Amino acid sequence: MTVIVVALAVALGAVAYVWPLLPLVVYPMRRWRGFWAALYCGALGAVGSVAFRDLHHMVGDFFEASVATSAFRALVEAAGLVEPFRSRWRER
């Protein structure tokens, strides 16, 4: 039983530490898929930051950071600021 609890704790920690970077790398060449993925990651990050705010190792703080990176990605995608770079990349 202890092994299962430790494995779940390690998995939660790994997900929490990677989650803020996920909205920045999911669907890099698709504007609207990236937008919706950022909103999804932000919503799950908000739930995770509330659910895991009392755990050690700042798990809730990493989920809060994912909300900020998701909002950044959603704003950039909605404004279309990355489209010139994508079109140049596709022309290569």
Jmol script that loads the backbone (N, CA, C; Angstrom):
load data "model"
ATOM      1  N   MET A   1       0.818  -1.193   0.000  1.00  0.00           N
ATOM      2  CA  MET A   1       0.000   0.000   0.000  1.00  0.00           C
ATOM      3  C   MET A   1       0.865   1.262   0.000  1.00  0.00           C
ATOM      4  N   THR A   2       1.952   1.219   0.738  1.00  0.00           N
ATOM      5  CA  THR A   2       2.847   2.358   0.789  1.00  0.00           C
ATOM      6  C   THR A   2       3.463   2.635  -0.573  1.00  0.00           C
ATOM      7  N   VAL A   3       3.761   1.597  -1.311  1.00  0.00           N
ATOM      8  CA  VAL A   3       4.352   1.758  -2.637  1.00  0.00           C
ATOM      9  C   VAL A   3       3.378   2.481  -3.572  1.00  0.00           C
ATOM     10  N   ILE A   4       2.106   2.159  -3.471  1.00  0.00           N
ATOM     11  CA  ILE A   4       1.101   2.801  -4.318  1.00  0.00           C
ATOM     12  C   ILE A   4       0.975   4.279  -3.970  1.00  0.00           C
ATOM     13  N   VAL A   5       0.982   4.606  -2.699  1.00  0.00           N
ATOM     14  CA  VAL A   5       0.871   6.001  -2.267  1.00  0.00           C
ATOM     15  C   VAL A   5       2.085   6.802  -2.721  1.00  0.00           C
ATOM     16  N   VAL A   6       3.258   6.224  -2.589  1.00  0.00           N
ATOM     17  CA  VAL A   6       4.475   6.910  -3.022  1.00  0.00           C
ATOM     18  C   VAL A   6       4.475   7.085  -4.539  1.00  0.00           C
ATOM     19  N   ALA A   7       4.043   6.078  -5.271  1.00  0.00           N
ATOM     20  CA  ALA A   7       3.977   6.189  -6.731  1.00  0.00           C
ATOM     21  C   ALA A   7       2.985   7.268  -7.161  1.00  0.00           C
ATOM     22  N   LEU A   8       1.848   7.348  -6.494  1.00  0.00           N
ATOM     23  CA  LEU A   8       0.880   8.402  -6.813  1.00  0.00           C
ATOM     24  C   LEU A   8       1.418   9.793  -6.476  1.00  0.00           C
ATOM     25  N   ALA A   9       2.143   9.901  -5.382  1.00  0.00           N
ATOM     26  CA  ALA A   9       2.725  11.188  -5.007  1.00  0.00           C
ATOM     27  C   ALA A   9       3.786  11.627  -6.007  1.00  0.00           C
ATOM     28  N   VAL A  10       4.595  10.701  -6.460  1.00  0.00           N
ATOM     29  CA  VAL A  10       5.618  11.026  -7.460  1.00  0.00           C
ATOM     30  C   VAL A  10       4.962  11.418  -8.778  1.00  0.00           C
ATOM     31  N   ALA A  11       3.917  10.716  -9.172  1.00  0.00           N
ATOM     32  CA  ALA A  11       3.214  11.052 -10.416  1.00  0.00           C
ATOM     33  C   ALA A  11       2.565  12.436 -10.322  1.00  0.00           C
ATOM     34  N   LEU A  12       1.946  12.753  -9.189  1.00  0.00           N
ATOM     35  CA  LEU A  12       1.334  14.066  -9.010  1.00  0.00           C
ATOM     36  C   LEU A  12       2.385  15.167  -9.050  1.00  0.00           C
ATOM     37  N   GLY A  13       3.514  14.933  -8.406  1.00  0.00           N
ATOM     38  CA  GLY A  13       4.591  15.918  -8.431  1.00  0.00           C
ATOM     39  C   GLY A  13       5.128  16.145  -9.832  1.00  0.00           C
ATOM     40  N   ALA A  14       5.295  15.065 -10.586  1.00  0.00           N
ATOM     41  CA  ALA A  14       5.797  15.193 -11.952  1.00  0.00           C
ATOM     42  C   ALA A  14       4.819  15.969 -12.830  1.00  0.00           C
ATOM     43  N   VAL A  15       3.545  15.679 -12.695  1.00  0.00           N
ATOM     44  CA  VAL A  15       2.530  16.397 -13.479  1.00  0.00           C
ATOM     45  C   VAL A  15       2.492  17.867 -13.070  1.00  0.00           C
ATOM     46  N   ALA A  16       2.570  18.146 -11.786  1.00  0.00           N
ATOM     47  CA  ALA A  16       2.500  19.530 -11.316  1.00  0.00           C
ATOM     48  C   ALA A  16       3.684  20.348 -11.792  1.00  0.00           C
ATOM     49  N   TYR A  17       4.874  19.747 -11.835  1.00  0.00           N
ATOM     50  CA  TYR A  17       6.054  20.502 -12.232  1.00  0.00           C
ATOM     51  C   TYR A  17       6.118  20.728 -13.741  1.00  0.00           C
ATOM     52  N   VAL A  18       5.461  19.890 -14.519  1.00  0.00           N
ATOM     53  CA  VAL A  18       5.476  20.022 -15.980  1.00  0.00           C
ATOM     54  C   VAL A  18       4.264  20.816 -16.482  1.00  0.00           C
ATOM     55  N   TRP A  19       3.192  20.838 -15.725  1.00  0.00           N
ATOM     56  CA  TRP A  19       1.934  21.430 -16.191  1.00  0.00           C
ATOM     57  C   TRP A  19       2.051  22.898 -16.617  1.00  0.00           C
ATOM     58  N   PRO A  20       2.853  23.762 -15.959  1.00  0.00           N
ATOM     59  CA  PRO A  20       2.949  25.151 -16.438  1.00  0.00           C
ATOM     60  C   PRO A  20       3.558  25.278 -17.837  1.00  0.00           C
ATOM     61  N   LEU A  21       4.362  24.320 -18.259  1.00  0.00           N
ATOM     62  CA  LEU A  21       4.986  24.388 -19.582  1.00  0.00           C
ATOM     63  C   LEU A  21       4.108  23.804 -20.675  1.00  0.00           C
ATOM     64  N   LEU A  22       3.129  23.018 -20.288  1.00  0.00           N
ATOM     65  CA  LEU A  22       2.295  22.332 -21.271  1.00  0.00           C
ATOM     66  C   LEU A  22       1.552  23.273 -22.214  1.00  0.00           C
ATOM     67  N   PRO A  23       0.935  24.356 -21.744  1.00  0.00           N
ATOM     68  CA  PRO A  23       0.223  25.220 -22.694  1.00  0.00           C
ATOM     69  C   PRO A  23       1.136  25.889 -23.707  1.00  0.00           C
ATOM     70  N   LEU A  24       2.409  25.997 -23.389  1.00  0.00           N
ATOM     71  CA  LEU A  24       3.327  26.664 -24.303  1.00  0.00           C
ATOM     72  C   LEU A  24       3.816  25.766 -25.424  1.00  0.00           C
ATOM     73  N   VAL A  25       3.707  24.453 -25.278  1.00  0.00           N
ATOM     74  CA  VAL A  25       4.243  23.541 -26.283  1.00  0.00           C
ATOM     75  C   VAL A  25       3.196  22.705 -27.005  1.00  0.00           C
ATOM     76  N   VAL A  26       1.947  22.719 -26.552  1.00  0.00           N
ATOM     77  CA  VAL A  26       0.903  21.917 -27.192  1.00  0.00           C
ATOM     78  C   VAL A  26       0.427  22.629 -28.452  1.00  0.00           C
ATOM     79  N   TYR A  27       0.359  21.914 -29.549  1.00  0.00           N
ATOM     80  CA  TYR A  27      -0.090  22.440 -30.846  1.00  0.00           C
ATOM     81  C   TYR A  27       0.616  23.745 -31.219  1.00  0.00           C
ATOM     82  N   PRO A  28       1.904  23.732 -31.409  1.00  0.00           N
ATOM     83  CA  PRO A  28       2.598  24.989 -31.708  1.00  0.00           C
ATOM     84  C   PRO A  28       2.260  25.571 -33.075  1.00  0.00           C
ATOM     85  N   MET A  29       1.821  24.757 -34.036  1.00  0.00           N
ATOM     86  CA  MET A  29       1.553  25.263 -35.376  1.00  0.00           C
ATOM     87  C   MET A  29       0.060  25.421 -35.669  1.00  0.00           C
ATOM     88  N   ARG A  30      -0.783  25.204 -34.717  1.00  0.00           N
ATOM     89  CA  ARG A  30      -2.232  25.324 -34.914  1.00  0.00           C
ATOM     90  C   ARG A  30      -2.778  26.410 -33.990  1.00  0.00           C
ATOM     91  N   ARG A  31      -3.326  27.455 -34.585  1.00  0.00           N
ATOM     92  CA  ARG A  31      -3.752  28.608 -33.788  1.00  0.00           C
ATOM     93  C   ARG A  31      -4.912  28.269 -32.860  1.00  0.00           C
ATOM     94  N   TRP A  32      -6.010  27.786 -33.380  1.00  0.00           N
ATOM     95  CA  TRP A  32      -7.193  27.602 -32.545  1.00  0.00           C
ATOM     96  C   TRP A  32      -7.111  26.352 -31.685  1.00  0.00           C
ATOM     97  N   ARG A  33      -6.420  25.333 -32.157  1.00  0.00           N
ATOM     98  CA  ARG A  33      -6.214  24.169 -31.277  1.00  0.00           C
ATOM     99  C   ARG A  33      -5.358  24.562 -30.084  1.00  0.00           C
ATOM    100  N   GLY A  34      -4.353  25.371 -30.316  1.00  0.00           N
ATOM    101  CA  GLY A  34      -3.525  25.862 -29.210  1.00  0.00           C
ATOM    102  C   GLY A  34      -4.302  26.731 -28.247  1.00  0.00           C
ATOM    103  N   PHE A  35      -5.220  27.533 -28.794  1.00  0.00           N
ATOM    104  CA  PHE A  35      -6.070  28.378 -27.949  1.00  0.00           C
ATOM    105  C   PHE A  35      -6.936  27.529 -27.031  1.00  0.00           C
ATOM    106  N   TRP A  36      -7.618  26.540 -27.600  1.00  0.00           N
ATOM    107  CA  TRP A  36      -8.490  25.695 -26.781  1.00  0.00           C
ATOM    108  C   TRP A  36      -7.685  24.827 -25.818  1.00  0.00           C
ATOM    109  N   ALA A  37      -6.522  24.376 -26.227  1.00  0.00           N
ATOM    110  CA  ALA A  37      -5.670  23.605 -25.311  1.00  0.00           C
ATOM    111  C   ALA A  37      -5.202  24.473 -24.145  1.00  0.00           C
ATOM    112  N   ALA A  38      -4.914  25.740 -24.421  1.00  0.00           N
ATOM    113  CA  ALA A  38      -4.508  26.647 -23.339  1.00  0.00           C
ATOM    114  C   ALA A  38      -5.655  26.875 -22.363  1.00  0.00           C
ATOM    115  N   LEU A  39      -6.870  27.023 -22.872  1.00  0.00           N
ATOM    116  CA  LEU A  39      -8.014  27.190 -21.974  1.00  0.00           C
ATOM    117  C   LEU A  39      -8.244  25.936 -21.128  1.00  0.00           C
ATOM    118  N   TYR A  40      -8.090  24.773 -21.740  1.00  0.00           N
ATOM    119  CA  TYR A  40      -8.256  23.509 -21.018  1.00  0.00           C
ATOM    120  C   TYR A  40      -7.191  23.366 -19.931  1.00  0.00           C
ATOM    121  N   CYS A  41      -5.944  23.646 -20.282  1.00  0.00           N
ATOM    122  CA  CYS A  41      -4.863  23.539 -19.293  1.00  0.00           C
ATOM    123  C   CYS A  41      -5.052  24.559 -18.170  1.00  0.00           C
ATOM    124  N   GLY A  42      -5.541  25.738 -18.506  1.00  0.00           N
ATOM    125  CA  GLY A  42      -5.795  26.747 -17.477  1.00  0.00           C
ATOM    126  C   GLY A  42      -6.900  26.339 -16.530  1.00  0.00           C
ATOM    127  N   ALA A  43      -7.959  25.746 -17.074  1.00  0.00           N
ATOM    128  CA  ALA A  43      -9.064  25.300 -16.217  1.00  0.00           C
ATOM    129  C   ALA A  43      -8.612  24.178 -15.289  1.00  0.00           C
ATOM    130  N   LEU A  44      -7.891  23.212 -15.830  1.00  0.00           N
ATOM    131  CA  LEU A  44      -7.392  22.131 -14.964  1.00  0.00           C
ATOM    132  C   LEU A  44      -6.358  22.646 -13.970  1.00  0.00           C
ATOM    133  N   GLY A  45      -5.561  23.620 -14.376  1.00  0.00           N
ATOM    134  CA  GLY A  45      -4.607  24.222 -13.448  1.00  0.00           C
ATOM    135  C   GLY A  45      -5.292  24.942 -12.308  1.00  0.00           C
ATOM    136  N   ALA A  46      -6.414  25.626 -12.603  1.00  0.00           N
ATOM    137  CA  ALA A  46      -7.164  26.303 -11.540  1.00  0.00           C
ATOM    138  C   ALA A  46      -7.752  25.293 -10.559  1.00  0.00           C
ATOM    139  N   VAL A  47      -8.287  24.205 -11.075  1.00  0.00           N
ATOM    140  CA  VAL A  47      -8.825  23.157 -10.202  1.00  0.00           C
ATOM    141  C   VAL A  47      -7.698  22.521  -9.384  1.00  0.00           C
ATOM    142  N   GLY A  48      -6.573  22.245 -10.044  1.00  0.00           N
ATOM    143  CA  GLY A  48      -5.438  21.643  -9.340  1.00  0.00           C
ATOM    144  C   GLY A  48      -4.843  22.555  -8.282  1.00  0.00           C
ATOM    145  N   SER A  49      -4.834  23.867  -8.543  1.00  0.00           N
ATOM    146  CA  SER A  49      -4.269  24.783  -7.549  1.00  0.00           C
ATOM    147  C   SER A  49      -5.147  24.864  -6.302  1.00  0.00           C
ATOM    148  N   VAL A  50      -6.445  24.718  -6.475  1.00  0.00           N
ATOM    149  CA  VAL A  50      -7.340  24.736  -5.313  1.00  0.00           C
ATOM    150  C   VAL A  50      -7.300  23.391  -4.584  1.00  0.00           C
ATOM    151  N   ALA A  51      -7.297  22.311  -5.352  1.00  0.00           N
ATOM    152  CA  ALA A  51      -7.349  20.980  -4.742  1.00  0.00           C
ATOM    153  C   ALA A  51      -6.061  20.621  -4.006  1.00  0.00           C
ATOM    154  N   PHE A  52      -4.926  21.065  -4.521  1.00  0.00           N
ATOM    155  CA  PHE A  52      -3.640  20.649  -3.951  1.00  0.00           C
ATOM    156  C   PHE A  52      -2.890  21.812  -3.307  1.00  0.00           C
ATOM    157  N   ARG A  53      -3.594  22.808  -2.802  1.00  0.00           N
ATOM    158  CA  ARG A  53      -2.920  23.975  -2.240  1.00  0.00           C
ATOM    159  C   ARG A  53      -2.238  23.692  -0.909  1.00  0.00           C
ATOM    160  N   ASP A  54      -2.653  22.665  -0.198  1.00  0.00           N
ATOM    161  CA  ASP A  54      -2.086  22.395   1.119  1.00  0.00           C
ATOM    162  C   ASP A  54      -0.994  21.324   1.112  1.00  0.00           C
ATOM    163  N   LEU A  55      -0.632  20.822  -0.055  1.00  0.00           N
ATOM    164  CA  LEU A  55       0.421  19.812  -0.122  1.00  0.00           C
ATOM    165  C   LEU A  55       1.797  20.456  -0.039  1.00  0.00           C
ATOM    166  N   HIS A  56       2.774  19.647   0.303  1.00  0.00           N
ATOM    167  CA  HIS A  56       4.149  20.118   0.352  1.00  0.00           C
ATOM    168  C   HIS A  56       4.716  20.240  -1.057  1.00  0.00           C
ATOM    169  N   HIS A  57       5.895  20.766  -1.175  1.00  0.00           N
ATOM    170  CA  HIS A  57       6.643  20.887  -2.430  1.00  0.00           C
ATOM    171  C   HIS A  57       5.956  21.813  -3.426  1.00  0.00           C
ATOM    172  N   MET A  58       5.147  22.730  -2.972  1.00  0.00           N
ATOM    173  CA  MET A  58       4.524  23.777  -3.780  1.00  0.00           C
ATOM    174  C   MET A  58       3.782  23.246  -5.002  1.00  0.00           C
ATOM    175  N   VAL A  59       3.086  22.160  -4.881  1.00  0.00           N
ATOM    176  CA  VAL A  59       2.349  21.581  -6.001  1.00  0.00           C
ATOM    177  C   VAL A  59       1.269  22.548  -6.480  1.00  0.00           C
ATOM    178  N   GLY A  60       0.539  23.159  -5.545  1.00  0.00           N
ATOM    179  CA  GLY A  60      -0.495  24.116  -5.911  1.00  0.00           C
ATOM    180  C   GLY A  60       0.056  25.341  -6.611  1.00  0.00           C
ATOM    181  N   ASP A  61       1.266  25.764  -6.229  1.00  0.00           N
ATOM    182  CA  ASP A  61       1.876  26.931  -6.875  1.00  0.00           C
ATOM    183  C   ASP A  61       2.212  26.655  -8.331  1.00  0.00           C
ATOM    184  N   PHE A  62       2.633  25.454  -8.632  1.00  0.00           N
ATOM    185  CA  PHE A  62       2.922  25.129 -10.025  1.00  0.00           C
ATOM    186  C   PHE A  62       1.646  25.090 -10.858  1.00  0.00           C
ATOM    187  N   PHE A  63       0.555  24.612 -10.273  1.00  0.00           N
ATOM    188  CA  PHE A  63      -0.716  24.655 -10.989  1.00  0.00           C
ATOM    189  C   PHE A  63      -1.177  26.097 -11.179  1.00  0.00           C
ATOM    190  N   GLU A  64      -0.927  26.972 -10.203  1.00  0.00           N
ATOM    191  CA  GLU A  64      -1.249  28.393 -10.374  1.00  0.00           C
ATOM    192  C   GLU A  64      -0.417  29.010 -11.489  1.00  0.00           C
ATOM    193  N   ALA A  65       0.832  28.620 -11.596  1.00  0.00           N
ATOM    194  CA  ALA A  65       1.673  29.124 -12.683  1.00  0.00           C
ATOM    195  C   ALA A  65       1.136  28.678 -14.036  1.00  0.00           C
ATOM    196  N   SER A  66       0.541  27.507 -14.081  1.00  0.00           N
ATOM    197  CA  SER A  66      -0.023  27.046 -15.349  1.00  0.00           C
ATOM    198  C   SER A  66      -1.212  27.893 -15.780  1.00  0.00           C
ATOM    199  N   VAL A  67      -1.932  28.450 -14.826  1.00  0.00           N
ATOM    200  CA  VAL A  67      -3.040  29.341 -15.171  1.00  0.00           C
ATOM    201  C   VAL A  67      -2.482  30.597 -15.849  1.00  0.00           C
ATOM    202  N   ALA A  68      -1.375  31.122 -15.343  1.00  0.00           N
ATOM    203  CA  ALA A  68      -0.769  32.315 -15.947  1.00  0.00           C
ATOM    204  C   ALA A  68      -0.226  32.014 -17.344  1.00  0.00           C
ATOM    205  N   THR A  69       0.467  30.895 -17.523  1.00  0.00           N
ATOM    206  CA  THR A  69       0.990  30.578 -18.849  1.00  0.00           C
ATOM    207  C   THR A  69      -0.132  30.250 -19.823  1.00  0.00           C
ATOM    208  N   SER A  70      -1.212  29.660 -19.332  1.00  0.00           N
ATOM    209  CA  SER A  70      -2.355  29.385 -20.197  1.00  0.00           C
ATOM    210  C   SER A  70      -3.025  30.675 -20.644  1.00  0.00           C
ATOM    211  N   ALA A  71      -3.161  31.617 -19.731  1.00  0.00           N
ATOM    212  CA  ALA A  71      -3.758  32.903 -20.098  1.00  0.00           C
ATOM    213  C   ALA A  71      -2.888  33.630 -21.112  1.00  0.00           C
ATOM    214  N   PHE A  72      -1.583  33.565 -20.931  1.00  0.00           N
ATOM    215  CA  PHE A  72      -0.663  34.176 -21.886  1.00  0.00           C
ATOM    216  C   PHE A  72      -0.815  33.552 -23.272  1.00  0.00           C
ATOM    217  N   ARG A  73      -0.829  32.243 -23.334  1.00  0.00           N
ATOM    218  CA  ARG A  73      -0.965  31.564 -24.630  1.00  0.00           C
ATOM    219  C   ARG A  73      -2.315  31.855 -25.267  1.00  0.00           C
ATOM    220  N   ALA A  74      -3.387  31.867 -24.483  1.00  0.00           N
ATOM    221  CA  ALA A  74      -4.715  32.147 -25.032  1.00  0.00           C
ATOM    222  C   ALA A  74      -4.787  33.569 -25.587  1.00  0.00           C
ATOM    223  N   LEU A  75      -4.205  34.533 -24.888  1.00  0.00           N
ATOM    224  CA  LEU A  75      -4.208  35.908 -25.387  1.00  0.00           C
ATOM    225  C   LEU A  75      -3.383  36.050 -26.659  1.00  0.00           C
ATOM    226  N   VAL A  76      -2.239  35.410 -26.698  1.00  0.00           N
ATOM    227  CA  VAL A  76      -1.388  35.486 -27.888  1.00  0.00           C
ATOM    228  C   VAL A  76      -2.075  34.831 -29.080  1.00  0.00           C
ATOM    229  N   GLU A  77      -2.720  33.706 -28.855  1.00  0.00           N
ATOM    230  CA  GLU A  77      -3.411  33.022 -29.947  1.00  0.00           C
ATOM    231  C   GLU A  77      -4.636  33.797 -30.412  1.00  0.00           C
ATOM    232  N   ALA A  78      -5.387  34.372 -29.485  1.00  0.00           N
ATOM    233  CA  ALA A  78      -6.585  35.122 -29.864  1.00  0.00           C
ATOM    234  C   ALA A  78      -6.220  36.391 -30.632  1.00  0.00           C
ATOM    235  N   ALA A  79      -5.107  37.002 -30.280  1.00  0.00           N
ATOM    236  CA  ALA A  79      -4.673  38.220 -30.968  1.00  0.00           C
ATOM    237  C   ALA A  79      -3.979  37.912 -32.290  1.00  0.00           C
ATOM    238  N   GLY A  80      -3.539  36.684 -32.481  1.00  0.00           N
ATOM    239  CA  GLY A  80      -2.871  36.308 -33.722  1.00  0.00           C
ATOM    240  C   GLY A  80      -1.452  36.828 -33.831  1.00  0.00           C
ATOM    241  N   LEU A  81      -0.780  37.009 -32.718  1.00  0.00           N
ATOM    242  CA  LEU A  81       0.567  37.575 -32.732  1.00  0.00           C
ATOM    243  C   LEU A  81       1.628  36.629 -33.273  1.00  0.00           C
ATOM    244  N   VAL A  82       1.345  35.351 -33.297  1.00  0.00           N
ATOM    245  CA  VAL A  82       2.356  34.375 -33.706  1.00  0.00           C
ATOM    246  C   VAL A  82       2.199  33.984 -35.180  1.00  0.00           C
ATOM    247  N   GLU A  83       1.117  34.414 -35.810  1.00  0.00           N
ATOM    248  CA  GLU A  83       0.851  34.001 -37.190  1.00  0.00           C
ATOM    249  C   GLU A  83       1.955  34.383 -38.174  1.00  0.00           C
ATOM    250  N   PRO A  84       2.571  35.561 -38.100  1.00  0.00           N
ATOM    251  CA  PRO A  84       3.671  35.841 -39.040  1.00  0.00           C
ATOM    252  C   PRO A  84       4.836  34.858 -38.916  1.00  0.00           C
ATOM    253  N   PHE A  85       5.145  34.458 -37.701  1.00  0.00           N
ATOM    254  CA  PHE A  85       6.230  33.498 -37.501  1.00  0.00           C
ATOM    255  C   PHE A  85       5.856  32.127 -38.029  1.00  0.00           C
ATOM    256  N   ARG A  86       4.604  31.735 -37.835  1.00  0.00           N
ATOM    257  CA  ARG A  86       4.151  30.431 -38.348  1.00  0.00           C
ATOM    258  C   ARG A  86       4.159  30.413 -39.868  1.00  0.00           C
ATOM    259  N   SER A  87       3.734  31.490 -40.492  1.00  0.00           N
ATOM    260  CA  SER A  87       3.712  31.498 -41.967  1.00  0.00           C
ATOM    261  C   SER A  87       5.127  31.440 -42.519  1.00  0.00           C
ATOM    262  N   ARG A  88       6.060  32.145 -41.893  1.00  0.00           N
ATOM    263  CA  ARG A  88       7.455  32.025 -42.337  1.00  0.00           C
ATOM    264  C   ARG A  88       8.007  30.635 -42.127  1.00  0.00           C
ATOM    265  N   TRP A  89       7.631  30.003 -41.026  1.00  0.00           N
ATOM    266  CA  TRP A  89       8.110  28.651 -40.746  1.00  0.00           C
ATOM    267  C   TRP A  89       7.562  27.666 -41.768  1.00  0.00           C
ATOM    268  N   ARG A  90       6.296  27.824 -42.148  1.00  0.00           N
ATOM    269  CA  ARG A  90       5.688  26.938 -43.132  1.00  0.00           C
ATOM    270  C   ARG A  90       6.285  27.116 -44.512  1.00  0.00           C
ATOM    271  N   GLU A  91       6.715  28.324 -44.855  1.00  0.00           N
ATOM    272  CA  GLU A  91       7.317  28.590 -46.157  1.00  0.00           C
ATOM    273  C   GLU A  91       8.693  27.984 -46.290  1.00  0.00           C
ATOM    274  N   ARG A  92       9.347  27.690 -45.206  1.00  0.00           N
ATOM    275  CA  ARG A  92      10.698  27.121 -45.260  1.00  0.00           C
ATOM    276  C   ARG A  92      10.706  25.801 -45.899  1.00  0.00           C
TER     277      ARG A  92
END
end "model"
wireframe off; spacefill off
backbone 0.3
color backbone group
